[in-house]
Amino acid sequence: MKGTIGGKVQKFYNETPFPDYELERFENKEQLRILAYPFAETLDRSIPKDASIIDVGTGTGQLSAFLSLKRKNVWGIDFSDSSLKKANALKEKLKLDTLTLKKVNILNDNEIEKLPKFDYVLCMGVLHHTGNPKKAFRNILKLLKPNGKIAIGLYNKYGRIPLKIRIFLAKTIFRNNQKVKDYFIRLQIGEIKDKERARGWWNDQYEHPHESTHTIGEVLDWFKKYNVKYLQTVPNTKFSNGTDLECYGLFNKERKPTIVHRAYNQLKWIYTTHKEGGYWITMGERK
Ligand SMILES: C[S@@+](CC[C@H](N)C(=O)[O-])C[C@H]1O[C@@H](n2cnc3c(N)ncnc32)[C@H](O)[C@@H]1O
């Protein structure tokens, strides 16, 4: 893989695992629960306790570890050894017996074929770093049982424009200015007390060797091509705040957005998702 996009991305995540955290923050399972970010809690509440889950591109494993607390079969896969090492350290420390971690390259058909099938496939912030998101999407669908549900988080083509401007500013006018760096990263993660996490985020957002951006229409085309029923997106057009989303939950069946809705929402996301770097999640169900 040396010299390829995959090789560069793998090297990058071996040097700077993501989302990363100071392992000492998690002394017990309760702390994993308390420190879970709100979206992880909403996911946890929206997925049945008896469902099997695979978190594709789990990175340092915080999400898969958290979801495994209440479940019997949760997997986290990734192709970065350093990230998996950290995820394994967390698993060992907290004795997360229902969490399975495995090294898998999602563009490798043979490695994918060997894995079992799951009720839920989660793939957050991964496909846009693969160099071939459509193939990677097709591959991870193979991990889904019939009627199983999938959530994919991607950078939006329009929503990411402000972050691209921040990257440009950070690398030109404000070169090496730590205060500006801290300000930009605080926009995204709120606080920078956990230095490992702040460093992980900075590298992931501002120093990445490869990312692509996507539109809702493109994801709908993938869904159509590979027989996936559209369910819902986050951000969701129905709500103005996260509390409403928590109550409403995820994986609800909604009407597929028309071209007008898509154009309106994506333009709106330039402003409303600029702090998250234009990140959005689409959910579907395998037919
Ligand atoms: C931005 S991180 C996301 C981590 C985690 N899903 C999250 O949301 O915090 C992207 C992850 O995808 C993994 N990844 C990228 N390309 C991959 C591939 N082809 N196969 C497996 N993992 C891959 C990277 O190693 C990295 O851990």
The ligand as an SDF file (V2000), in Angstrom:
LIG
                    3D

 27 29  0  0  0  0  0  0  0  0999 V2000
  -11.5440   10.0780   11.2850 C   0  0  0  0  0  0  0  0  0  0  0  0
  -11.1640    8.5120   11.9320 S   0  0  0  0  0  0  0  0  0  0  0  0
  -12.7590    8.0680   12.5850 C   0  0  0  0  0  0  0  0  0  0  0  0
  -12.6780    7.2500   13.8430 C   0  0  0  0  0  0  0  0  0  0  0  0
  -14.0400    6.9740   14.4870 C   0  0  0  0  0  0  0  0  0  0  0  0
  -14.9370    6.3060   13.5600 N   0  0  0  0  0  0  0  0  0  0  0  0
  -14.6650    8.2450   14.9790 C   0  0  0  0  0  0  0  0  0  0  0  0
  -15.6590    8.7160   14.3920 O   0  0  0  0  0  0  0  0  0  0  0  0
  -14.1840    8.7950   15.9660 O   0  0  0  0  0  0  0  0  0  0  0  0
  -11.0590    7.4850   10.5130 C   0  0  0  0  0  0  0  0  0  0  0  0
  -10.6470    6.0460   10.8200 C   0  0  0  0  0  0  0  0  0  0  0  0
  -10.8450    5.2510    9.6470 O   0  0  0  0  0  0  0  0  0  0  0  0
   -9.7880    4.3390    9.5390 C   0  0  0  0  0  0  0  0  0  0  0  0
   -9.6760    3.9510    8.1160 N   0  0  0  0  0  0  0  0  0  0  0  0
   -9.4620    4.7550    7.0510 C   0  0  0  0  0  0  0  0  0  0  0  0
   -9.4070    4.0240    5.9220 N   0  0  0  0  0  0  0  0  0  0  0  0
   -9.6060    2.7280    6.2760 C   0  0  0  0  0  0  0  0  0  0  0  0
   -9.6450    1.5020    5.5720 C   0  0  0  0  0  0  0  0  0  0  0  0
   -9.4580    1.4620    4.2470 N   0  0  0  0  0  0  0  0  0  0  0  0
   -9.8750    0.3640    6.2530 N   0  0  0  0  0  0  0  0  0  0  0  0
  -10.0640    0.3950    7.6030 C   0  0  0  0  0  0  0  0  0  0  0  0
  -10.0150    1.5200    8.3390 N   0  0  0  0  0  0  0  0  0  0  0  0
   -9.7850    2.6780    7.6790 C   0  0  0  0  0  0  0  0  0  0  0  0
   -8.5790    5.0970   10.0470 C   0  0  0  0  0  0  0  0  0  0  0  0
   -7.5250    4.2560   10.4390 O   0  0  0  0  0  0  0  0  0  0  0  0
   -9.1880    5.9070   11.2000 C   0  0  0  0  0  0  0  0  0  0  0  0
   -9.0650    5.2340   12.4220 O   0  0  0  0  0  0  0  0  0  0  0  0
  1  2  1  0
  2  3  1  0
  2 10  1  0
  3  4  1  0
  4  5  1  0
  5  6  1  0
  5  7  1  0
  7  8  2  0
  7  9  1  0
 10 11  1  0
 11 12  1  0
 11 26  1  0
 12 13  1  0
 13 14  1  0
 13 24  1  0
 14 15  1  0
 14 23  1  0
 15 16  2  0
 16 17  1  0
 17 18  1  0
 17 23  2  0
 18 19  1  0
 18 20  2  0
 20 21  1  0
 21 22  2  0
 22 23  1  0
 24 25  1  0
 24 26  1  0
 26 27  1  0
M  CHG  2   2   1   9  -1
M  END
$$$$
